[in-house]
Amino acid sequence: MTANNKSDQEKGWNRLEIKSLALVVLDEIRGRILTGDFRPGQKINESEIATKLGISRSPVREAFRVLEGEGLITTLPRKGSFITDISAKDLEELFEIREILECHAIDCIKKRAKKSPDELRALIEEVGRELLKKPDAFTVISGFHYSLVELSDNYRLMELYKILGVSLRRYQLIYLSKNGQGEISLEHHLGIINTLKREDYSEAKRLLKRDIRCVRKVAKGHIGKI
C-alpha cells in the first residue's frame, strides 16, 4: 500500500468518524431543545458544546447544520446561533401545514384501499393494536400521526412530514404538559382508526382535524407560560 493510498483511506475513516459522532451530538442537542433544557431564544455556541463534550468542532458544526434545516436553530450573521423561538404564529403555521398533509394522507389511504384492500386493512389493524398497547403519551401522539402518514404509501409525503415533525414535537411536548391530554389523544386516535376500518374517510378527516385542532388550542394556551 502506497503512502498516498494509506493517507486517502485514513481520511475516509476520519470522515466516517466525524459523521457518526455528529449523529450522537445531533441527538443530544435536539433532545435538549425538545425537552426545554435549551430554552427558546437561548444562544448556543459550537465551541462551548465541543469543549463540554470533549470533541472537535467539526461534528458539532455538522449537527448545527442539520438542526438549522429542521428549524430548531437559527443562525444570524455576526450574531451567532440561537434556539429558534416558539410562538403562536409559528404554531399556527405548522399546524395549518400539518392538517393539509395529514388530510392528504387520508386521501392517499382511500386510493390505496381500492388497489390493495387486504394489505391496507392489515396495516390499519396493526396501528390500532399499537395504540392499545398504551405506550407513553408522546408516542401516542407523534407516533400515531406518523403511522397515519406512512399508511398513505406516499414517499414524498412521508419525507415532508418528517421535516415538519421535528418542529411539531416541541408543541406536542407543550401540549402534554397539561395532565390528561395523552388520554384524550388516545381516544381521538382510536376513533380515527375505527373510521378507517369502516372506510368512512370523510369522518376520518373530520376526527383528524378535531384532534389536530385540539392539540393546537391547548399548546397555544400554554405558550405564554413558558
C-alpha positions as CSV (number, residue, x, y, z in Angstrom):
1,M,0.0,0.0,0.0
2,T,1.5,3.4,-1.0
3,A,1.7,6.3,1.4
4,N,-0.8,8.2,-0.7
5,N,-3.4,5.4,-0.6
6,K,-2.9,5.0,3.1
7,S,-3.5,8.7,3.6
8,D,-6.7,8.6,1.5
9,Q,-8.1,5.7,3.5
10,E,-7.3,7.4,6.8
11,K,-9.2,10.5,5.6
12,G,-12.1,8.3,4.7
13,W,-12.2,6.8,8.2
14,N,-11.9,10.2,9.7
15,R,-14.9,11.5,7.7
16,L,-16.9,8.4,8.9
17,E,-15.9,9.0,12.5
18,I,-17.0,12.7,12.3
19,K,-20.3,11.7,10.7
20,S,-21.1,9.1,13.4
21,L,-20.1,11.5,16.2
22,A,-22.2,14.2,14.6
23,L,-25.3,12.0,14.8
24,V,-24.6,11.4,18.6
25,V,-24.2,15.2,19.1
26,L,-27.3,15.9,17.0
27,D,-29.4,13.6,19.1
28,E,-28.1,15.2,22.3
29,I,-28.7,18.8,21.3
30,R,-32.1,18.0,19.7
31,G,-33.2,16.2,22.8
32,R,-32.2,19.2,25.0
33,I,-34.1,21.5,22.7
34,L,-37.3,19.4,22.7
35,T,-37.3,19.0,26.4
36,G,-36.7,22.6,27.1
37,D,-33.2,22.2,28.6
38,F,-32.1,24.6,25.9
39,R,-34.7,27.4,26.0
40,P,-36.2,29.2,23.0
41,G,-34.1,32.3,22.1
42,Q,-31.1,31.0,24.0
43,K,-27.7,31.5,22.3
44,I,-25.9,28.3,21.5
45,N,-22.2,28.1,20.8
46,E,-20.4,25.4,18.8
47,S,-17.1,25.9,20.7
48,E,-18.7,25.7,24.1
49,I,-20.6,22.5,23.2
50,A,-17.5,20.9,21.7
51,T,-15.5,21.8,24.8
52,K,-18.1,20.3,27.2
53,L,-18.3,17.1,25.1
54,G,-14.5,16.9,24.8
55,I,-14.7,16.7,21.0
56,S,-13.6,18.8,18.0
57,R,-16.0,21.4,16.5
58,S,-16.5,19.5,13.2
59,P,-19.2,17.1,14.4
60,V,-20.9,19.9,16.4
61,R,-20.9,22.1,13.2
62,E,-22.5,19.3,11.3
63,A,-25.1,18.8,13.9
64,F,-25.9,22.6,13.9
65,R,-26.3,22.4,10.1
66,V,-29.0,19.7,10.4
67,L,-30.7,21.4,13.3
68,E,-30.9,24.6,11.3
69,G,-32.5,22.7,8.5
70,E,-35.1,21.3,10.9
71,G,-35.9,24.8,12.1
72,L,-34.7,24.2,15.7
73,I,-31.7,26.5,15.4
74,T,-31.5,30.0,13.8
75,T,-28.1,31.4,12.8
76,L,-27.8,35.2,12.4
77,P,-24.9,36.8,10.6
78,R,-22.3,38.3,13.0
79,K,-24.5,37.3,16.0
80,G,-24.3,33.6,16.2
81,S,-26.8,30.7,16.6
82,F,-29.9,30.7,18.7
83,I,-32.6,28.2,19.7
84,T,-35.5,29.1,17.5
85,D,-38.3,30.8,19.3
86,I,-41.7,29.2,19.8
87,S,-44.6,31.5,19.1
88,A,-48.4,31.4,18.4
89,K,-47.6,32.4,14.8
90,D,-45.1,29.6,14.3
91,L,-47.6,27.1,15.9
92,E,-50.4,28.3,13.6
93,E,-48.3,27.9,10.5
94,L,-47.0,24.5,11.5
95,F,-50.5,23.2,12.3
96,E,-52.0,24.6,9.1
97,I,-49.4,22.7,7.1
98,R,-49.8,19.6,9.3
99,E,-53.5,19.5,8.7
100,I,-53.1,19.7,5.0
101,L,-50.5,17.0,4.9
102,E,-52.4,14.6,7.2
103,C,-55.7,15.1,5.4
104,H,-53.9,14.4,2.1
105,A,-52.6,11.2,3.7
106,I,-56.3,10.2,4.3
107,D,-57.0,10.8,0.6
108,C,-54.0,8.6,-0.3
109,I,-55.2,5.9,2.1
110,K,-58.6,5.9,0.3
111,K,-56.8,5.4,-3.1
112,R,-54.7,2.7,-1.6
113,A,-57.7,0.9,-0.2
114,K,-59.1,0.5,-3.8
115,K,-55.8,-1.1,-5.0
116,S,-54.9,-3.3,-2.1
117,P,-57.7,-3.5,0.4
118,D,-56.5,-6.6,2.3
119,E,-52.9,-5.3,2.7
120,L,-54.1,-1.9,3.9
121,R,-56.7,-3.4,6.3
122,A,-53.9,-5.4,8.0
123,L,-51.8,-2.3,8.4
124,I,-54.6,-0.3,9.9
125,E,-55.3,-3.2,12.3
126,E,-51.6,-3.1,13.3
127,V,-51.7,0.6,14.0
128,G,-54.7,0.0,16.2
129,R,-53.0,-2.7,18.1
130,E,-50.0,-0.5,18.8
131,L,-52.4,2.2,20.2
132,L,-54.0,-0.4,22.5
133,K,-50.6,-1.2,24.0
134,K,-50.9,2.2,25.6
135,P,-47.3,3.4,25.2
136,D,-46.1,6.7,26.7
137,A,-48.2,9.7,25.9
138,F,-45.7,11.2,23.5
139,T,-45.6,8.1,21.4
140,V,-49.4,8.0,21.3
141,I,-49.4,11.5,19.8
142,S,-46.3,11.7,17.5
143,G,-46.1,8.0,16.7
144,F,-49.7,7.7,15.7
145,H,-49.7,10.6,13.3
146,Y,-46.5,9.5,11.5
147,S,-48.0,5.9,11.3
148,L,-51.1,7.5,9.6
149,V,-48.9,9.3,7.1
150,E,-47.0,6.0,6.4
151,L,-50.3,4.3,5.6
152,S,-50.5,6.7,2.6
153,D,-47.6,4.9,1.0
154,N,-46.6,8.2,-0.5
155,Y,-42.8,8.6,-0.2
156,R,-42.7,12.4,-0.8
157,L,-45.5,13.0,1.7
158,M,-43.6,11.0,4.3
159,E,-40.4,12.9,3.7
160,L,-42.2,16.2,4.0
161,Y,-43.8,15.1,7.2
162,K,-40.5,14.0,8.7
163,I,-39.2,17.5,8.3
164,L,-42.3,19.1,9.8
165,G,-42.4,16.5,12.6
166,V,-39.3,17.7,14.4
167,S,-40.7,21.2,14.9
168,L,-44.1,19.8,15.8
169,R,-42.6,17.8,18.7
170,R,-41.9,21.0,20.6
171,Y,-45.5,21.9,20.6
172,Q,-46.6,18.4,21.2
173,L,-44.5,18.3,24.4
174,I,-46.1,21.6,25.4
175,Y,-49.5,20.0,24.9
176,L,-48.5,17.1,27.1
177,S,-47.5,19.4,29.9
178,K,-51.2,19.5,30.8
179,N,-52.4,16.4,32.7
180,G,-54.8,14.1,30.9
181,Q,-54.1,15.2,27.3
182,G,-52.4,12.0,26.4
183,E,-55.6,10.1,27.3
184,I,-57.7,12.5,25.2
185,S,-55.4,12.0,22.2
186,L,-55.5,8.2,22.6
187,E,-59.3,8.4,22.5
188,H,-59.2,10.6,19.4
189,H,-56.8,8.3,17.6
190,L,-58.8,5.1,18.3
191,G,-61.8,6.9,16.8
192,I,-59.8,7.7,13.6
193,I,-58.7,4.1,13.3
194,N,-62.2,2.8,13.7
195,T,-63.4,5.1,10.9
196,L,-60.6,4.0,8.6
197,K,-61.6,0.3,9.3
198,R,-65.1,1.2,8.2
199,E,-63.7,3.1,5.1
200,D,-65.5,6.2,6.2
201,Y,-62.8,8.6,5.0
202,S,-64.9,11.8,5.4
203,E,-65.5,11.0,9.0
204,A,-61.8,10.1,9.5
205,K,-60.8,13.5,8.2
206,R,-63.3,15.2,10.5
207,L,-61.9,13.4,13.5
208,L,-58.4,14.0,12.4
209,K,-59.0,17.8,12.2
210,R,-60.6,17.7,15.6
211,D,-57.6,16.1,17.1
212,I,-55.1,18.4,15.4
213,R,-57.0,21.5,16.4
214,C,-57.4,20.2,20.0
215,V,-53.6,19.9,20.3
216,R,-53.1,23.3,18.7
217,K,-55.5,25.0,21.0
218,V,-54.1,23.5,24.2
219,A,-50.4,24.2,23.1
220,K,-51.3,27.8,22.1
221,G,-52.7,28.4,25.5
222,H,-49.5,27.3,27.2
223,I,-47.0,29.2,25.1
224,G,-47.2,32.4,27.1
225,K,-46.4,30.4,30.3
226,I,-43.1,29.1,29.0
